[in-house]
Each structure stands twice: as structure tokens, then as C-alpha cells.
């Protein structure tokens, strides 16, 4: 009875669906963009501007359509000609224009019968042919091309072109359907994509998204091996892990089936003989071609239910349901729905060899595409659809890139994020064979190379734990990349195909470093890239997967270090699926990390005690200050101007427990930064398209190489930078900045602060905290301030003490102009530019307008809660009891002595042979140094923060007396390896050196000892010294 009921329901559903498709087919055009620049064919007759030779036939057709409800059908005999008499409106590319788009021809062509032939598309002025290209016809379905006039076509385009001709092949007859033709439209020069139809397009591209055609040509060089039982079992393990990873657990019920049917019906798929039609399916990036014509271009297809990503998500949902039901009728129906969806998708142009104009950043839209086909592998084999599906997966994943020689170590973090899973699926879906084994071995070699340390600013992994994208350490992209990288290490662990020990180790160390600058999961605002929302965070699952993968050397099945990290990060979370597993095996959560670390590929210092953390970050001539896109981070210009952010909180630590709130946030006042405080509209980034290497984006670098941090004994440390803002905005702003970290004490110094801005105040921000309640109190010179609004400005005769809303206390010596406020702040949303507001407390040291040789000094007692700051201030009055002593603060050096640790930190901004403060008498190059003493022993740490990606003067271009804005990607040093530098340091007294591979003793006598350090990658070098 149940079987009969389901059969009747299925039959009724199909009938209703067929009727619905017929009734609403006339409405398909309602959601298309209609502008004069898009040639469509919606009339009853062919427009008179179109003509053909006498042996050809032209007609409008409803049989296939890509725009509206109709297309232009051209039926030809040999050498047939289709002609359009219309001004092409070609405008040559102007490299000086604000927009760096290039003039491009765009069209869609449907072919019912594949032919190993080509049509020729010509553009002419009257009877003179100016330029042309050929378009291959060996396919069935829709195909598109974006062909740039000046770069991709043969000949020379001219502005007078007024005809387009399409010439049929010489030796065959046939029919083609044309639609959505754009004769000449601006297109981003980076993204035209070559494919089987137009392999010559953008031929020099090396962009990893666009090299699908080049990758498809690669052939394996490894010999076929033998398919052994051990290899088969290894593949089975990988298959099982992969399947468990990608399948979504669902309970297949009538309710779920009805939802799937409802979602499926939206696409109006119907079959007629050997043809299939339905709603057009578009890749989201194709809508970028509409940018000049409508404000609705962004995410246009996704908004109107025509997006590829949503469509393939439905395929995935169908596949998951199919794999988790034993109901025969359900399985039959789901299988049929999947095949219809798949066949329609292929007909829409999503097939082997097709790029549909552009596929840039396609990986972000294709995650469920690969999973859906992989999960339906059995049905694809049964219906002989596997080969077509696998070849499409192979094409879009670009998996044959793994057969090409590696051009250097590392690979894009985007590939780890969006490519590795799809590439693996396109291999695993194959039936077991020696060829599959060869494929897997090549794939593993590619992953291993990708995990190696990459040179310069290239993606992805750096020796200090940084993960690069867009030429900088970028946690938001790293987190996505970790999804794929950790999955690969886990999937292949304890199989014959395991990841290399070195690659495994590098990934592990990177993850362990990530958990240090994040607290608990949240990363600081300075590391937020173009998304300063305060919500960016790591994913504990990555640590769990690495724990399950075992140790890099393979000796332990569960990695103890990763299991402990996972337990700290995941416990209490809904996603904590392995907590009980690890605890039952005796693993315990690690304590909150304690110590000091550096990441100078990010110009970053990290300092942690208890459950709080502090990060200090800058920028340099290698590393940008902030990233701005259209619609992202309009106001975060000062994010890396020396931001010193404390992440703290009694409960779960985050940016929000530490004082941040985006509504009302004053974007001038990132804590620790020195900046010109501008009105919000003047702070807004002027985002330009500066060259053809980039789009509309801004990533400004300095001309100063000195920015970074030093760690001493892994416990204390310091950070410093020479700040010089880019000339695009306030290029006269300069400052020497430093921060010294000793346990819970931070000493912050600034000198040589200058700029010529006479209109607005320059200031160094101590803190900015969101007020949850107006009455929330700060502690000012021993008095609680609950008053709101509140404003105090002045120079105290005594030192100023403050405790902010989150418990950090501040000591400011008497000579500084301090401003303290509690007020309603008016700001703007960093993405939408819409006004917002919020109540905040803040404190700054004002340097006035157009300061010259200004400076600052203050200290922070982290999480002091106001308990000890008064006694700290009293102790600072007496040199013999002062917690710290300021020994030097000028253009040459910042030097601080910390009494409790008996340590002295040196920020040496210049080569200096006449140092008189502290133990150092001479330094041969700018450096960071810290020395601690214990009886007759000493520890000396030294760091050259300059990454030395190139030498000599800064790579700047001066235009009209100012540094010109240039893309960081355009720099010829971008891929350079960090060079080794030699720094000589002379210290007072006679010392012997314990053996050290990075340091050698040059001279030692009763007066002085000279050491030479070998430095690279901004890493700290540390030595032990013995007093003679």
C-alpha cells in the first residue's frame, strides 16, 4: 500500500511540474537585465540589422535561450555568413583612466551537434576587416566567451568598426543559437578565461583560477604502478573519511522530500525528445559584466535564484538524501531529480572544457558541486554518466595541474580552501586502477609542495607561522585554507599516501601559532584584513583533525599537543565532537598559553599571561597597513599604525569583551596607534583601480623597513616600528614607536612624531572602550568616573593614572596632554558607510596640530583592575624603586630597563657606534635587542626586523613630488626569498659565548665583547653569555 501511494504521488508531482513549466515559461525573462548594450532576441522577427547569405536561414527560436525567452537561430551551409550592421562602439584601452577595464566582446552560443570545426568572428569597418577570432564548436550545449579586442584578437581594432560577421566552417553545415551578445563592454582584464572554445584568451595569465585550460593539457610523467591490496585498502580508508566529511546527515521524510521537490520546481526543468530546458544557471561572477549598466549587478544571479552555487547546493541535498534512505520510491525519485539537475547543468555550459566567459574565484561556489557528484558515484556508473561527470570535475578543479612541474614552493591559500577537496573528489570518484594510484601519488606530491615555506610575500606558509594571502598574514583566508589542509593531512594519515612529515609539521606549527595570537578563538582587530568586524576567529575542528592525524613522524596515532589545544578551544562548544574521545584516552586541555612570541612576516608581537593577550602590529615597506575594497573597510586606515590591543575578559575572551563595538567606533582611535584624527568622511579610503594587476582595492605600504618584534627567552619581548604614512593621504606623518613587554607591564614609547597637517589633531590612543551602560565607571587618578558625558583635558602636575572599563590600568608621566572622554560617538559602518552611534570611553595623548619632534611615554598594567596602579605611580617617582627606567628615547634608540626581570630592551632605529645607555656600545645595523642578567650569566636576544626581500633604498616611484600609489602585487621583489643579514653588536665587559649556530664571537677583552649574528626572516636569535 505504501509503495502504491508513493508511486501515485510521484506521478502527480511530475504532471503538476510539467504544467507549471509550460504556464510560467513566458515569465522567464522577468529577472534578466535588459539594457541596450545586451543584444537579445525577444521580438517576433529577426531585427533588420541582422542578415545572412542566401544559403543561410535566420529565425528567432524558443528552443534554447540564455537571455529572455528566445535566441537567434542561424542555419548555414558551408562558408555561410551571418552579419550584423551596427556600430561596435569600440573604445581603446586607456592606461591613464581611473577604470583599468579593457574593451571586450561577449556572447553565448548553443550548439546541438558537436563538430570539430570553428566559426570565425570578425569586426569590420564597412568592408575592411579590422580584427577577428575563432570559436570552437566541438561541444553540445551553451558556451560563452569573453574576448578582449586589443589583447586576444588578431588584427587591430579601431573606433570606426560598424559590422560584425560570423563565418561558418568551410566543410560542414549546421545550426547555432546566439544570445546575450555584448559587442563591446568594459571587463576586468584579469578575469577573461581561456577554454576549449577560445584557448587564446588571456593567454599569459598565471592566475590559479584561470589556468584550467593549461592544466588540462598536462600529462602524467610517472609510470603506472601495481594496484596492490595495501593500496586498495588505503584508498578505501580515504574514501570512507572523505565521505564522512562531505555528507550531511539528514532524516529522509515526506517533509524533506516535499522541500526538495519545491526547490527543484523553481528551476522549471523539462525534457523534450533529446533536449532539456529550464531556468538559466549562471556563475555569480558573470554579473560583473553588468557593472557599468546597473547598480544591481553584484550577486545579481544569486538574488534571483539563478546562481550556480545555490543550484549545486540542491544537487548536494538530493545526493545526501539519496545516500541516507532505504525507501525504494524515494531513491528512484531522488536519482531522477539528480540526473535532471545534472543534465540541465551540463546543457547550461557546466561541462568539460567550458569556462563560460570567466571562472575567477569559482572555488568558492563549487564546494557542493564536487560532493554531490562524488556521493552519486554509484548511480553515475550505473547510467554511464560517470565519465562525463568526472571529466567536468577534473576540468573545473584544475586537478591536472598536479602533473605540471612545480615552479617554486607553496601555493595559494585559496587552493587549500577551495580546490583541494574538489580535486581529490575528481580522483576518488574514479574506479580503482593503477591510473588512480598514479593520480593520488601526484596529488600528494602537489599537496606536500603546497605546504612548504613559500618565498617572499607568496602564499601560503611562512617560517614564523604566518599564513599569507594578498601579500600579508591573513587569518581570515588562513582559516578557510586550514579547512582543506587539515582535511588532507587527516584523510591520508596512516595510509600509503600520507602527507610528508615536513608538510605535516609546518601545518601543525602554523596552527599552534594561530592559537597564540587568537584569544580564545578571536583574532585581534589589526589582523582583520578588510573585515574589521571583530568577529573573525579560528576553528577548533582544525586542531581536532590534526590530533586525529597523529604526530608528523607517525609514531603516535593521536598528536598529544594538538589534542590538548583542541580540548582547550573546543570544550563547551556544540562542535566539540571529539572532546569525549580525547578525554577517554587521557588527554587534558592545555592551560592558556603563557609567554611571548613574534611573527615578523606580520610585523607582530604577541604577549600572554593568565587568560589575557596583547598584540602589537605595524606595517613596513613590505607589508601593507590596511586592506580596503569597495564595500569593505572604508575607514580602517590606521589598523596597523602600531595598534596595541589587549584581549581580555572574565568569561570567554573576544574583541567585544575587550571594549570593541562597531556601532559608534571612532576609526581614528585604535589603541596604541599614532594618527591624525580626521572627520569620518575624510578618513574614508579613496579606493582606486591603480593598474591591471589589481582591481578596485587599496593596500598601501610604507617606505620604512623597520617594523617587527623580538621575543626574549620566550617570556618577555618588545615590538617597534618606524611609522611613515603613505603620501596618498598624510605622507608627512612620521613616528618612531615601541612597546616593551615585561610580565603584566607594557612600556610604550613614541618619538620624532611629526606631520604638517595644520587642520586636525595628531594623537596616540591609549584605549577606546564601549560603554554598555552610560554609568559604567573608569578610574581616573584614584576617582571613579560614572558621569556621562564626561570630558577632561590637561597636563597633570603629577603623573596621570587611569583604569579603563575592562580592567587595564595606565600610567602617564606628567608632561603629556591627556584627553579623557565618556560620550556618545557618531561614526559610520565600515562596509555600508551608513551612520551609526554608540557610547564610549576613551583616552588619548594629544600631540596637537602639525606636531614636530613630539613624543609620548606611558605604561600599562594589564588586568590590574585598578589595584596596583597608584603604588606603581608612587614607585615611579624614585629611580631606585621605579618598576622601569627610561634610559633613552630619541630618533636613534628607545631603551628601557625593567627592574623585576633585570632586563633591558633596546630598539635601535639606526646603526650606531656611540651608544652610551645600557650594556650595548655599538650596533652595525638597526636591530631589536633584549639582555637579561643573572649573576655572571646573561641572555642576549637580537632580531633584525627587516625582512630583506630587497636591499637599498625603498621601492618607490615619485610622481609630482609624492610617492605614487602602486599595487603590492606589481613589485618585482614580491616573490623574493628573505636574505640573510649580518649584524655586529658590541657589549660592555668580557664575555664568553655558548655554542650557537647563528652567532659567533669576533672579539672579547676586558672592556668589550663583539658578536656577529646571522639573521633571516625577522626571527629572534638568542645566545647565552658567561662573564669571564
N, C-alpha and C positions, 0 to 999 in steps of 0.2 A: 504493500500500500504506500509506504514511504517512497519507494522508487518511482512508482507511477505519478505520485504527487509532484515530485521534483521534475520529472520529465515534462509534465503539463506546464509547470511554472516556467521552465526553461523555454519551451516553445512559445508561450505567451510573451515572455520578455523579448524574444527575438522579433516577433511580429510588431510589438509596440515600438521597438527600437528602429525597425525598418521604416515604419510610418513616420516616426518623429524625424528621421533623417531627411525624408522627402519633403515634409512640411516646412522644415526650417532651413533647407539648403539655400533658399533665396536670401537669407539673412546673414550669410557667412561674411559678407563684405562689411558689415556694420562696424566691425572692430579693426579694420585695416586703416592705415593712414593714407589719405588721398590728398596729394599736393601735386601741382603741375610738373614738378621735377620727376615724378614717378609715372612712367608710361604704363597705363593699364588698358584693358580691352573690355570695357563694360557696355559698349553700345551694341545695337543690333547688327550693325555693319562695320566692316573694317574702315578705319579712318582713311580719308583720301590721301593723306601724306604717305601711306604705305602702298607699295606697288611691287609687282613681281614680273618675271619674264613670262613669255607666252605659254611655256610648258609647266609653269607652276600654278598652284591654286592657293588662295588665301581665304580664310574664314575665321570668324570668332567661334570659340568652342567652349562648351561646358564640361567637356570630358576630363580635362585637367585644368587646374588653376592654382596660382600661387598668390594672387592679389585680387581681391574681389571674388567674382564667381566665374570668370571666363579668362581665356587666354587666346593668343593668336596662333592659329594652326597654319603651318606652311607645309604644303605638299609639293615636292620638287622632283624633277628628273635630273639626269647628270648635268653638272655645271649650272644648276638653277641659281637664280639671283633674287634675293629679297632686298628691297631698298626702302629707306626712309628719307624723305626730303624734309629736313628740319635742322635748324641751327643747333650745333652741338654745344654751344656756349662754353667752349674750352677757354680757360684762363691759365696761363703758365704759372708754375710754382714760383713764389716769391720768397726767397730765404730770409728777407728782412721783415716780412709780415709777422704780425702777432701770432696768427694761427699758422702752424707749420704743416697743415694738411696738404695732400697732393691731389691733383685732379685725377679722377678715377672713373672708369666705366664699369657699370654693374648690371648684370642681367641674370635671369633664371631661364633654363632650357629643360623641357621634358622630352625624353626620348623613349619610345616604346620598344624599339628594336635596336639592340647594341650593334654597332658597326665599327670595325677597325679603321675608321676614317676620321677626317677633321673638316669642320667648316672654317672658312676664313672670314673674319670680321674686319671690315675696312672703314676708315673715316676719311672723307674726301672734301675738297673744296671744288664744287661743281664736278668736273670730270677728272680732276687731278687727285690721285690717292696720296694722302699725307702720311698715314700710319695704319698699321694693321697687326692682328694677332690671330693665331689659330686656336681652335677649341675642339678637343677630342670628343668622339661620340661612342666610345666603347663602354656603354653603360645603359641601364634601364632605370627610369625614374627621373626625379628632378636633380639638377645640378646648378650651381651658381658660380660666378666668378667675379672677383674684384680685380680689374686690370688697370694699372696706373698708366696713363698716356705716355709720360716722358720717360719713365723708368722701365716699363715692362713691354711696350710695343715696339715693333720695328718701324723705322721711319721717324719723321719729325712732325709732331702735331703743331697746328697753327690755329690762331684765333678765328680765322675765316671759315673753318670747316662747317659745312652745311648739309652733309649727306652721310648716312651710314649704309653700308652694303654688307650683306651676308651671302657668301658664295658657297654653294653646295659642293660636295666632293665630286670628283671627275667620273668615278666609275660606278656610282650607285644612285638609286633613287630612294625616296623615303619621306617621312613626315617628322616635323619637330613642332613643339609648342613653346611659345615665348611668352614671358610675363615679367612684371615688375622690373622694367628696364629703366635705368637711370643713365642718361647719356654722358653726363659729366658732373660728378659730385665730389666735394672735398672728402677725403678719407685720411685717417691717421696712417702715415707712411709705414709705420711699424707692423701693421697687422694684416695686410693683404697676404693671403696664404696660398702657396703653390699646392697643386694636387695633380691627379692623373689627367684632368682635362686641360689645365694650364700650368704645367710644371715650371715654366719660365718666370712666373710671377714672383716678385720679391726674392730673386734667385740667390742673393747674397746673405739672406737672413741666417742668423745663428741662434735666434730665439728658440728656446726649447719647446715652446708651444707650437711653433710653426714649421718645424723641420720634419713633419710627418712623411712628406714625400721622399726627402733624402734618406730618412731612416728606413723607409720601405724597400730601398734598393740594396741595403746591406745584406750580405750573405755570410753564413757561419764559416769560420775558418778552422774550428775544432773538428776533429774526426769523430765519427759516431762510435759510441762505446757499446758495451753489452748491457742489456736490461736484466740486472740480477735480482734475486729475491730481496736482498737487502735494500736495493734502490726502490723496488716496488713498495716495500713496507714503509720506507721513508716518505715516499710520495703519498701513501695512504695517511700517514700521520699529519703531513702538511695539509692535505685535503680536509681532514677532519677539523683541524684547528681553524683553517680558513673558513669553512662552512659555519662553524660555531660563531666565528667572529662576525660574519656578514648577515646571517639570518636573523630576522626579527621574530621574537616569539609572539604568536597570536593564537587565539582560540577561534577556530573557523565555525561561525554560527550563521543563522539566517540573517541576523542583523549585519554582520560583517559582509556577507555576500551581497546584501542589498546596497551597502555603501559602495562596494566595488563596482556593482552594476551602475549605480548612479554616477560615479566618477567616470566610468567608461563611456556612458552615454553622451557626456559632454563633448566628446571628440567626434561624434557623428560618423563613425566608420561604417562604410558599406562596401560590398563587393558586387561587381557586375562582370560576369564572364571572368576574364583574366586580369581585370582592373580592380584597384582598390582606391577609394577616395575617403576623405574626411577632413576634419579641421587641420589647417596647415600648422606644422610644428616647426618652431623657429629656435635657433640658438640665441640666447639673450643678447650676446654681443653684436648680433647683426643690426640691432636697432640703433647702434652708434652711427650708422649711415644716415639716420634721420636727424641727427643733431642740429644741422643748420635750419631745419624746416619746422620743428615743433618742440615746445618745451616738454612734451610728454614722452620724449624719446627714451629716457632712462628706464630700464626694466619694463619697457612697453609690453613685450610679449608675455612676460610673467604676470603682469597685471590683468591681461586679457585671456588667461588660461590657454595660451598658445606656446608656452615655454617648454623647451626640451627637458629641463630639469624636473618640472612637475609631471610631465608625461612619463618619463622613465621612472619616476617615483611610483607611479601607478603600476607600471610593469613589475617593479620590485615588490609592491604589495601583493600583486597577483601571484608572483613566484613564491613568496613567503607562505601565502595561504595554501597554494598547491602542495607545498612540501610538508604541510602540517595538518592534513586532513586525510582520512581514510574513506570519506564519503565518495563513492564512485561518481555520482552525478555532479557533485561539486568539482571533483578533479577534472572531469570531462569539460565542464563549462569553463573552468579557470584556464585549462590548457587552450581551449579555443579562443578565449579572450586574449590570452598572451600572444598567440600566433597572429591574431588580427592586429594587435598593437604593434608587434614586431614587423609584420609585413608592411603596415602603413608607414612605420618609421623609416624603413628601408626605402620605400617608394618616395618618401619626402626628401631623400638625399642623404640619409644617415647610413652610408654603406662604405665598403672598402674603396679607398681612393678619392673620396669626396670631402672637400673642405668647406663647401657651401659659402665661399667668399672669404670667411675668416673663422678661425677656431682659437683665437687667442684666449688664454685663461680657461680653456674648455674643461680642464680637470675639475674645476670647482662645481661644474654642472653635471658631471658624469659618474659620480660615485655609485649611484644606484643602478646605472646602466650596466656596468660590468657584473655587479652582484646578481642582477635579475637574470641575465643570460647564464651565468655560472650555475645558479640554482635550478635552472630549467634544462640543464645539460642532457639528462636522460630523454626528455621529450624532443629535444633538438636532434639527438641521434636517431631516435625512432622515426621522425618525419623527414630525415635527411636535410635538416636545416643547419646542422652544426657547422659545416664548412663555411657557409655564408656568414653566420653569426661570428664565428671565430676570427675570420679574416677582417670583419669590421672592427672587432675588439682589438685585434692586432694593429690595425691601421690607426685608430684614434688614440690608443695608448702609446703608440710610437715605440713598441717594445723592441723592434728590430734595431733600435739604436744600440742595444747591448752588444751587437755584433761588430760595431764600429770601434776603431782604436780609441783609447781614452786620450783626450787632449788636456792633460793635467788632472790633478786630484780634486775631489769634491764634486758636488753637483747642487743644483738649485734646491733650496728647501721646499719650493713648490712641488718639485718632483716627488720628494718624500711624502708630501701632504696629499697630492692629487694623482700621482702617476703609478706609484709602486704597487698599489692594490689592483689597479686595472691591468697593469702589465702582468702581474702574477696570475690574475684570473684568465687572461688570454692564453697563458701557458697551461695552467692546471685544467682548463676545460678540454684540452686535447686528450685523446685516448693514450694510455701508457705505451711508450715506444722508446727506442734509442734516441730518436729525434727529440722527444720531450725531455729526456735526460740531458742531452746537449744544450737544449734551450735553458733548462734550470741551472746548469753549471755556468753558462754565460750570464744569466740573470744574477746569480750570486756574486760573480766577479764584478759586475756593474754596481751592485749594492755596496760591496766592500770598498770599491774605489770612491763611491759617493760619501762614505763615512770617513774617509781620510781627511786630514787637515788641508783646507784649501788656502791658496796663497792670497795675500793682499786683502782686498775687500770682496773677493769672490765668495759665493755660497759654498758650504754651509758652516762647517765646524772649524773652530779655532783652538789653539793650544791652551788658551786660558779658560775654555768652557763657553765662550761666546758662540752664538749661532747667528749667522749673517743672512740678511736679505736686504735688498735695496741699499747695499753698501754700508750696513751698520748692524750692530747687535739688535735683534728684533724679536722679543719674546712672543709677540702675537703670532708671527709666522712660524717661530720655532715650535710652538705648542701644536700647531697643525702638522708640522713636519715630524714631530715626535710620534704622532698617531701612526704614520706609516713606518717610521724607522724602528720603533719598538715592536710593532707587529711583525716586521721582518725578522728581527732577532729572535722573537719568541716562536714564530711559525717554524723556523728552520732549526731551532735548537734541538740538540741530541738526535739529529738525523745526519745522513751522509752529506747533506747540502748546507751544513751550519755556516753562519756568518764567521768571518775571520776573528781571531782573538783581538787583534788591534782595533778593528772596526767596532766590535762589541765594547771594548774598553773606552774608546773615545766617546761613544754614545752615553755610556754609563757615567763617565766623569762630567759630561755636559749636563746631564740631568741632575746630578748631585750639586753642581754649581747653581743651577736654576733654583733649587730649593733654598739656597743661601740668600739670594737677592730677593726672593719672594718671602712674604710673611703674612699669614701662614701659607696661604696659596697666592695671595695678591702680589703683583709686582708694582714697583713704585711708579709714580706719575711720569718721572723723567724717562722711563723706559717704555712709555705707552705708544711710541710712534705717532701716527696721525689720529689716534683714538684716545685722547686724554679723558676718558670717561670714569676712570678709577675702578673699572670692573674687570680688567684683564687678570687672568690667573692661570696657574699651572693646572695640570690634570693628574690627580693621584694614580689613575689607571696606568699611566706610563711606567710608574715605579713598580706597580704590581706585575705588569708584564715582564719587566726586566728581572724581577725577582724570580718569576717562574721560569725564565730562560736559563737560569743558573749563572754561575760565575763565568767571566770571559775565558778562563783557562779550561772550563768544562769539568772541573774537579768536584763542584758541588751543584746539585740539582736545583737548589734554591739559593739565590745570592743573599747572604745574610744582611749585607749593607743596604741593599735595595728593599728587602722585606721590612727592615726596621724603619727606613724612610717612609715606605708606603703606609705602615701602621700608624705613624705619627700624623701623616697627611690625610689618611682616609677614614680613620676611626670616627664613628658618629655620622658619617655621610651615607646617603642612600646607595651610593655607588660602591660601597665598601664590601664588595662581594668576596674578597679573598682574606678579609680580616680573620675570620674564624679558622680558615685553612692555615694561615701562618702561625696564629697563636697556638693551635693544637700541636704544631711542630716545634714549639718552644721559643719562637721569635717574639721579641718585645719591641714596642715603639721606641725609637730613639728619643733622646731628650732634645729640646730645642737647641739647634746648633749654637755654639759659643765660639767667638774668635774674630779674626779679621782676614779679609781676602781681597784680592784685586782682580779686575778684568779690564786690562788696558786696551783691548780691542773695542772696549766700550767707554774708555776713559772713566772707569767706575771703581770706586772703593766701597767695600761692604764691611760693616762693623756690627757685631751682635753680642748681646748679653741677655740673660733671662729670656723673656718671650718677645723682646723688642729688637728692632733692627734699624740701622741707619745706612743710607746710601748717599754718596756724593758723586755727582756726574757732571762732566763737561763735554766740550767739543773741541775740534782741532782742525788742522789743515787736511786731515784725512777723514774725519768723522763729522757728520752734519749736526747742526744744532737742533733742528726740528724738521719734521716732515709735514708738509701741507698739501692737500689735494683739494680740488673743487668739492665742496661738501664735506670736508673733514679737517678739523684742527685749524680753523681760521685764526685763532688768537694765541696759540701756544708757542709763540716765537722764543720765549725765554726758558723753555723747559730744561735745556742743558746749559744754561748760563751759570753753572755752578750750583745746581739745586742740591740742597742737603735736606733730605726728607727722613723724618722719623716715623716708622710704622710701629704702632703700639696699641694697647687696648687690654682691658681686663678680661674680656671674653675673646671671641675669635677676631684676630687682628686683621685689619683691612685698611684701605685708604680712608674709608668712611669712619672707622673708629679712631682714626688719626687726625681728624679735623677737616677732611676734604668733603666738599659738597658742590656739584657742578652748578647748581642754581644760585646765582649771585657771586660766584667765584670771581675774584679780581685776577685776571690773567697776567697782570704785571707782577703779582706777588707770590711766585713760587718760593718756598722757604730756601734761604741761603743764596738766592740769586742777587746779582747786582745788575740793575737795569734802569732804563729811562722809563718812568711811569707815564704812559700815554693814555689819552682817551681811547675808549674801546674801538671806535671807528678808525683811528689812526694806527691802532695795533693790528688791525686786520691784515692778513697776508695778501699781497698783490700777486696772485698765482698766475704764472705765465707758462707758455709753451716755448722754451728758450732754444730748442734745437730739435732735430728729427730723431735724436736718440731717446727722447723722453716725450711724455705727454704734458698735460697741464698739471704741473706739480712744482713744489719748491723744496729744496734740500740744500741750504746754504752752509758752506764750510768756511772756516777761518783761514788766516794765513800764518797761524802760530802752530808749531809742532808740539809745544809743551802742554800736555794735559794727561793726567793719569794718577795712579795711586801706588803706594808701597805698603806691603804688609811686613810686620816685624815679629818674628817667632810665631807667626800665625795667631797672634794675640792682640797686638796693637798695630797702629799704622798711621798713614797720612795720605792726603789727596791734595792736588793742586792743579791750577791751570793758568795760562796767560790768556785772558779774555780779550778778544777783538771782534766786535760785531761786524757783519758784512756791510759793505758800502751801499747795498741796495736799500738799506734803511738808515741806520745810525752808525756809519763806519768810523766815526770819531770816538765811539765808546771803547775804552780800554780799561783793564784792571788786572792786577796780579792777585789771585785768590788762593787760599789754602785752608785745609781743615786737618787738625791733628786729633787722633783718636787714642785715648787712654782710658781703658775700662769704661765707666759711665760718663767720662768727661770728654767733651769735644771743645777744642780751642779753634776759633775761626778768625782768620786774618784777611785783610784786604789792603792793598797799597796801590799807588800810582793810578788811582781812579780818575778818569778824565773823559770829557767829551765837550763838544761845542754847542750842545742844544740849550739855547737860552730860554726856551719856552716852557720846558717841563722839567720837573724834579727828577734827579737820579737818586736811587735808594737801594739799600741792601735789606732784604726782608728777613726778619727773624722767624716769624710764624704767621700763619693765617688759618684760623680755626672757625668752623661753622658753629653757630650758636643754635642749639636745639631749642633752648628757651632764652628769651631776652635777659633773664635774670642770672643766667649761668655766669659764674664768677671767674675772673682772673685774679692773680695775686700780684700786686704792684707795690714794691718797697714795703712789704710786710702787711699791706692792707688789701682786703678782699673788695673787688670792684664788681658790684652787681648792677650798678647804674646803667641804664640804656636810654638813649645813646650816650656814649662817653668818648671824650677826646682829651688827650694830654700831649703837649709838645714842649720840649725844653731840654736844656742841658743841666742835669743834676750836678750840684757841687760834689756830691758823693756818687759812688757807683750806683747804677740802676739795677734792681733785681726784679725779675718777672717770673711768674709761673703761668703757663698757658692753660687752656681748657682741658688738655689731655694729659697734664701732669709733668711736662718738661719745664725745667727752670733755666733762666737765662741771667747771666752776669754781664753787664755792660759798663766798662770804665767810665769815668765822669766826663770826659771831654767830648762826648758824642751827642749829636742832636737826635733824640729819640722821639718817635711818634707812636702813641698807643691809641687805638680806636676800638670801640664797640658800636657798630652801626648797621643800618640797612644798606647793603651794597646792590647796585644796579649793574648788570652785566648782560652778556649775550650767550646763547647756545653756540658751542664751538662748531656744530655741524650745520644747523639751520639758520644761524645768525638772528634768531628771534630773541627779543628781550626777555630777561628773567631777573629775579632778585632773591636775596636771602640775607639773613642776619649773620654777621661775622665779627670776630675779634681778631685784631692783627697788631703787629708791632714792626716798625722799620727803623733803620738808622738812615737818616736823610743826609745826602751829600750836597744838596742844593742844586741849583741850575748851573749847567755848564761847569762842573767842578774841574779843578786842576790839582793834581797831586793829593787828592783826597784819600782817606783810608778809614779802616774800621778794625775793631777788635771786640770780640765777645766770646763767652764760653757758655756751653750748655751742659747742665747736669740732667742726663736723660732719665726720665721717670723718677725724678726726685720728689715729685708731689709737693714741692714747697717746703720739705722738711729740713734740708741742709743748705739751701742757697744763702740764707742770711749768714751762717757761720762761714761759708765759703767766701762770701764777700769780705767778712772781717779778716779772714786769714790772708786774703789778697793784699791787705794793707801792709803786711810785713814780709819782706823778702825772704827771711829765714823760715817762715812758715807757709808762704804762699804755695798753694797747690801746683801752680805753674809759674814759670818765669818767661817773659817775652824777652829774648836775647837780641833779636834783630827783626826789623820789618821795613824793607825798602825795596827798591827795584832789583836789587841783587839777590836778596835772600829773605826768607821768613824762617826764623829759628825759635823753637820753643823747648823749654826743659820741663819735664813732668816729674814732680818730686816723688810721688808714691811709687812709680815704676823705675825711678832713677834712669830715665830715658830722655834722650834729646832728639827731636825731629828737625831735619833740615830740608827746606825747599830751596834749592839753589837754581835760581832762574837763569843764571849766566855762568859761563866759565869764569873762574875766579881764583887767583893765586894769592890773594891777600885777605883771606878770611881771618877774623880775629875773635869771633864769638864761638864758644864751644870747643870741641876737640878737633874739628877739621880746619886745616890751614890752607888747603888748596884743592881745587876740583878742576879737571880738564874739560868738562862739558856740563851743560845743565843736567841736573840729576835730583833725585829724591833719596834721602839718606836717613836712617834712624840708628842710633847707637844706644845700647843699654849696658851698664856695668854692674858687675858683682865681684867684689874683692879684686883679684888680679886677672879676672877674665872679662871679656867683653863680647857682645854680639853686634855685628855691623851688617845692616841690610842696605842694599843700594839698588836703585831702579833707574833706568833710562826710559822715561815715559814716551819718548819719541819712537814711533813705530818704524821709522826709517824705511818707508815704502819708496821714498826717493830722497836725494840729498840736495843740498844747496838752497837757493832762495825759493820762496813759496811759488807754487804753480798758479800764478795769477795773470790775468790779462787786464791791462789798464785801458779804459775807454773813457774819454772826456775827464781824465784825472781821477777816475774811480775804478775800483775792482768790478769787473763785469760779472754778472750772474751767468754761471755756466753749470751744466749738469755734471754731477759727480761721475756719472757713467761715461762721460766723454773723455775723462782723463787717461792719458797713456800709461799712468802708473797704477791704475786701478787693480791690475792683476799681479803686480809685483810682489815678490816674497819680501818679508821683513828682513832687512840686512843687519848683520852683526855690527855692533859698535863697541869701541874700546874706551873705557873711562878710567882715568888715573885719579886716585884720591890720596891725599897726604893727611895723616892724623898725628896729633901730638904724642910723643913718647915712643919707646922702643917695644915693639910687639912681634910675636911670632905668629905664623898663620897655620891653622889646622888645614890638612889637605882638602882642596876644593877644586872641582873641575872648571869652575867659572872664574876663578880668581888666582892670581899669582903675586907673590911678594917680590917687588922690584928692589926695595932698599929699606933697611931698618938700622937706625943708630940711636944714640941716647936722646936725640932731640925729636926725630920724626920717623914715621914708617909710611912708605909709599906702596900702595896696592894698585893692581890693574885688573879691572873687571871686564869680562866679556858679556855683553848684554844683547838680548834679542826679544822681540815680541812684547816688549814692555813688562817682562817678567822680573820679579824681585830676585836678586842674588843675595844670599846670606852666608856670612863666614863667622867662624869662631876665632877669637884672638886671645893670646896668652901674654900677659905682661912679663917682660924679661927683667 
